[in-house]
Every structure is written in structure tokens, then in C-alpha cells.
Amino acid sequence: MFVNAATERSLDLIASRASDVYKAFTPGATPANGDVETSRPTSRATADPLSVTAPPGTYFVTTDADGRTVYTRDGRLRVGNGGIVGSNGRAMLGYAKDDASLQALQFDAIDSALGRQQHLRVAPDGRVMYDRLAIEPRSGTQHAQPVCIGRLAVARFPAATKLSTRGDGTIAAPAGVAAHVGMPGDGDFGVLAPMREEQSRVDLDLSLERLHDAYVAFDALQAAHKAQGATGKVAMDLLK
């Protein structure tokens, strides 16, 4: 079926507005359309010790399904694949102890196999920690040994960088733009806020209003095309 350019643009706008409405329920998400973006980032308290928020303008480092490095403001972390992953199940990247390379943060394999990780938590400086439960052989008493598997990486981009939001909620940088990557609280970056959940940067009420406007505009365009078609038919009949 033939779709003219005006109709295609109208449908693209509806899809873009609908995507923004969906993002209103995704922590840390930014809208495709700036006219529905909230004035500033906000967060709320949570009882989850693996939920953290990054300082404004700062992103966590993760990967996409193809293993490429991408970024996110969503700090709802959880355990998966033997380490720490984001809410989408992808590995969160950071720096393991005594290793300066960016990598997935993994638990000790034996601790994972025996389920010895207790009281998982994230410190303000990005350290991912847990208590390893051990039994004293002679007394039989249990004691907890703090274990740090590494520190989460954070990144920021040059001012005015236009970041694009991907379908999985992560952020990608334009070609040729490199992120400055480091660790929370290392001097270049502020600290994380533990037990906080980032809120979406999409104003839900405003995004629903803009979506409604896009549908109204599309209906008006369709009505105009229909009227134009009817006028053309009348003209052809008169010529006959």
C-alpha cells in the first residue's frame, strides 16, 4: 500500500511519542522528544541494597546483546550469571581488585556454587560487597567475612553530547565520541547514592498529552486526504 511522505512522518511521530510513554516507566530513561523531559533527575528511597543511583550526568557502564559497551542510568542491580547484572540481565562493568581493565564483576565461583553470599550491597564508592559465611572448624560457630568483588564503573560524556536511547533502555554515544570512564568517588566522579531508585526523566502526563495530539494530527491528515480524494473523484466525474 502506498503511503505518502506526510502520512509516514505522522506515523513516525506517533511511534516516537508512544515510545516516550513507555519510557516513563523505565528508571533513568530519557525521552526521544525533549518537550516531555522532566526539569531534573529525581530518585526515591528503596529497601533494595543493590539499587543505586549515579550522580547527575553520570552513567553506569554495561553491554548490549552483541557485547558492545553501552550506558545506563538504571541502577537496579541484581545477581545473575555468576555476577552483578542490570535490570535487563546484562553484565554491569567495573574494575575487579588489582585489575585496571574494564570487565564484568563476578563472584567467587566457590561462593556462588555454595551460596555463601550474604548481605549483598553496593557502597557509595561503587564497591560491590557481600559477607562470606564461614564456619569455625573447632567451635562450629559461623562468622561473616566481608568480600569485595570490585567497583562499578561510571562514565560521562563531553558537554552537549547528543546521546541516543536504544530500544532496551540503554544509552549509546555518537560515533567518534569517547566516554570518560572511572570509578565513583575517585575525584573525577561523585559518589553513588545507595538504596535509591532513579526515576524516569519522562513526564508521563505530558507524554500522554503529546501522544494524543499526534493521533489527532494523524486523524486530521487522514480526513484531509479522504476529502481530497473525494474532490478529485467529483472533478473526474464532471469531466466525463
C-alpha positions in Angstrom: 0.0 0.0 0.0 1.3 3.4 -1.0 1.9 5.8 2.0 2.8 9.4 1.2 5.5 11.3 3.0 3.2 13.3 5.2 1.5 10.2 6.5 4.8 8.4 7.1 6.1 11.4 9.1 2.8 11.4 11.1 3.1 7.6 11.9 6.8 8.1 12.9 5.8 10.8 15.3 3.1 8.6 16.9 5.7 5.8 17.3 8.1 8.3 18.9 5.5 9.6 21.3 4.4 6.1 22.2 8.0 5.1 22.9 8.3 8.1 25.3 5.1 7.0 27.2 6.7 3.5 27.6 9.9 5.0 28.8 8.0 6.8 31.6 8.0 3.5 33.4 11.7 2.8 32.9 14.1 4.1 35.7 16.6 6.5 34.4 15.2 6.6 30.8 15.3 9.8 28.8 12.7 10.7 26.2 13.3 10.9 22.4 11.4 14.2 22.5 12.8 16.9 24.7 9.5 18.6 25.2 8.4 15.9 27.6 11.6 15.7 29.7 11.4 16.5 33.4 13.4 19.5 34.5 15.8 17.5 36.7 16.6 13.9 37.6 14.8 12.5 40.7 15.1 9.3 42.7 13.2 7.6 45.5 14.3 5.5 48.5 14.1 1.8 48.3 14.8 -1.1 50.6 16.9 -2.9 48.0 20.6 -2.7 48.9 21.6 -3.5 45.3 19.7 -0.4 44.0 21.9 2.7 43.5 21.7 6.0 41.6 24.6 7.7 39.9 25.4 11.5 40.1 23.7 13.7 37.6 25.2 13.4 34.1 26.9 10.1 35.0 26.1 6.7 33.6 26.8 3.1 34.6 28.7 1.0 32.1 27.1 -2.2 30.7 26.9 -4.2 27.4 24.2 -4.9 24.9 23.2 -8.2 23.5 26.1 -8.1 21.0 28.6 -7.4 23.6 29.1 -3.7 22.7 29.7 -1.2 25.5 26.6 0.9 26.3 25.5 3.0 29.2 22.5 3.3 31.5 21.1 5.4 34.4 19.2 2.4 35.6 21.0 1.2 38.8 18.6 -1.5 39.8 21.2 -4.2 40.1 20.7 -7.9 40.7 22.6 -11.2 40.8 22.8 -13.2 37.5 25.3 -15.3 35.5 27.6 -15.5 38.5 28.0 -11.8 39.0 26.2 -8.5 39.1 23.8 -7.6 36.2 21.4 -4.8 35.4 17.7 -5.0 35.4 17.8 -6.2 31.8 20.1 -9.1 32.7 23.2 -7.7 31.0 26.5 -7.6 32.9 27.5 -4.4 34.8 31.1 -3.5 34.1 33.6 -2.3 36.6 37.1 -2.9 37.9 38.0 -6.1 39.8 40.5 -6.0 42.6 44.1 -5.4 41.4 42.9 -5.3 37.7 42.7 -2.0 35.8 40.8 -3.4 32.9 37.0 -2.9 32.5 35.2 -6.2 32.9 32.1 -7.9 34.2 32.1 -8.1 38.0 31.9 -11.7 39.0 31.5 -13.5 42.4 34.0 -16.1 43.6 33.0 -19.3 41.8 33.1 -21.4 45.0 31.0 -18.9 46.9 28.4 -18.9 44.1 28.3 -22.7 44.0 27.8 -22.9 47.8 25.5 -19.9 48.0 27.8 -18.2 50.6 27.0 -14.6 49.5 25.0 -12.9 52.2 24.0 -9.2 52.7 24.9 -8.1 49.2 25.3 -4.4 48.9 26.8 -1.5 47.0 28.9 1.2 48.7 28.9 4.9 47.7 32.3 4.4 46.1 30.9 1.7 43.9 32.3 -1.3 45.8 30.1 -4.4 45.3 30.3 -6.3 48.5 28.9 -9.3 50.3 29.5 -11.3 53.5 31.0 -14.7 53.1 29.7 -17.1 55.7 32.3 -19.4 57.1 32.2 -22.0 60.0 35.0 -22.1 62.6 36.1 -25.8 62.5 36.8 -26.2 66.2 33.8 -24.3 67.7 31.3 -24.7 64.9 30.4 -21.1 65.1 29.6 -19.0 62.0 31.3 -15.8 61.2 31.0 -13.3 58.3 33.9 -12.2 56.2 33.4 -9.1 54.1 34.3 -9.7 50.4 34.6 -7.0 47.7 34.3 -8.3 44.1 35.3 -4.9 42.6 34.0 -1.4 41.9 31.3 -0.4 39.4 32.5 1.8 36.6 30.8 5.1 35.8 31.1 7.3 32.7 30.3 10.8 31.5 30.4 12.5 28.1 31.6 15.9 26.8 29.0 18.7 27.4 26.3 18.9 24.7 26.8 15.3 23.5 23.7 14.1 21.9 23.1 10.6 23.3 20.6 8.2 21.7 18.3 6.0 23.7 18.2 2.4 22.5 15.2 0.0 22.5 16.5 -1.8 25.6 16.7 1.4 27.6 20.4 1.8 27.4 22.2 4.8 26.0 24.7 4.9 23.1 27.1 7.7 22.2 27.5 9.1 18.7 30.3 7.7 16.6 33.7 9.2 17.4 32.6 10.4 20.9 34.5 8.7 23.7 33.2 8.4 27.3 35.4 9.4 30.2 35.2 6.3 32.4 36.3 6.0 36.1 35.0 5.0 39.5 32.6 6.7 41.9 34.3 8.9 44.4 37.7 8.8 42.7 38.0 12.6 42.4 36.7 12.9 38.8 33.2 11.5 39.8 30.8 11.9 42.6 29.7 9.1 44.8 26.7 6.8 44.3 23.5 7.0 46.4 22.8 3.5 47.8 19.3 2.2 48.3 17.9 4.8 45.9 16.0 4.2 42.6 16.3 6.5 39.7 13.1 7.8 38.3 12.3 8.2 34.6 13.1 11.6 33.0 9.8 11.3 31.1 6.8 13.4 32.3 4.0 10.8 32.0 1.1 13.2 31.8 2.8 15.4 29.3 3.9 12.5 27.2 0.4 11.1 27.1 -0.9 14.5 26.0 1.6 14.7 23.2 0.7 11.2 22.1 -2.9 12.2 22.0 -2.0 15.3 19.9 -0.1 13.1 17.5 -3.1 10.9 17.0 -5.4 13.9 16.5 -3.0 15.3 13.9 -2.9 11.9 12.1 -6.7 11.7 12.1 -6.9 15.2 10.6 -4.4 14.3 8.0 -6.4 11.2 7.0 -9.6 13.2 6.8 -7.9 15.8 4.6 -6.6 13.0 2.3 -10.1 11.5 2.1 -11.7 14.8 1.3 -9.0 15.5 -1.3 -9.7 12.1 -2.9 -13.5 12.8 -2.9 -12.9 16.2 -4.6 -10.8 14.6 -7.2 -13.5 12.0 -7.9 -16.1 14.6 -8.4 -13.8 16.5 -10.8 -13.3 13.4 -12.8 -17.0 12.7 -13.0 -17.6 16.2 -14.2 -15.0 15.8 -16.9 -16.8 12.6 -18.1 
